[in-house]
Amino acid sequence: MAHKTYWYQKVWPWLGPLLIMFVVGGHVALWLSDTPRDVALRLTLINAAGWAVILLPAYGVSRWLKAREAAPTTKRRD
């Protein structure tokens, strides 16, 4: 019996680049609009801080998990 492929398995590789494209496109549109420069800068910095709060812990956890999986397993003696 063949393994069933779900829709999200086909879409998953495209989500990261698509999200980056929308975020960068939104910032380009913001900076090219008639929004005052100080407001555009403030919004860009708020957005960057928000992404940092989300992505930095996720990156740290992935590094921790990779190191934990690569570490040799030792049996504990009681």
N, C-alpha and C positions, 0 to 999 in steps of 0.2 A: 504494500500500500504506500502510495506516494505521500510525502509530507505536505501538508496544506500550507500555502503561503498566505498570510494575512495581509491586509492592505497597509497596515502600519509598518510592516517589514520592508515594503517597497518604498514607502515615503520617508522612513527614518533617515537614510543617508542625505536626503535633501533638506532636512529641517534646519540644520546648523547654518549652511551657506545661505539659505533663504532668509533666515532670521537676521543674519549679519547684513544681507543686502537691504532688507527693510529698515534696519536701524540706521545704517549709513545713509541710505536714501532719504530717510526722514530728517537726519541732521543736515544733509546738503540742502534739502528744501527749506529747512528752518533758516539756515545761514543765507540762502539766496532770496528769502522773502524780505518784506519791508519791516520785519520785526527789529526793534532796536538792538544794537549789538550787545549791550549789557544784559538784556533779557535773554538773548540767544546764548550768550556765554553761561549765564546762570542755569538755564535749562540743560545745556550740554553737560555741565559739571554735575548737576543733580542726577542726570541719566547715567553718567559714568560711575558715580558713587553707588548708585543702585545696582548696576551690573557688577561692580566690584564686590558688594556685599553678598551677592548671590553666587558669583563664580569662584571667588577665592576660597571660601570654605569647601565648595564642591571639589575644586582642584586638590586642596589639602587632604580631603577624605580619600580621594582616588589614589593619591600618592601613598597615604598611610596603608590603604588596603593592598596595594601592589607590593609594598615592602613587607607587609604581614604575610601575604601569600608566598612570597619568595623566601622568607626566613625558614631555616630548618626547624622541623618540629622536634621537640624534646619532650620526653615523658617526665612528669613531675614525680619525684619520690617523696612519699609522705613519711 
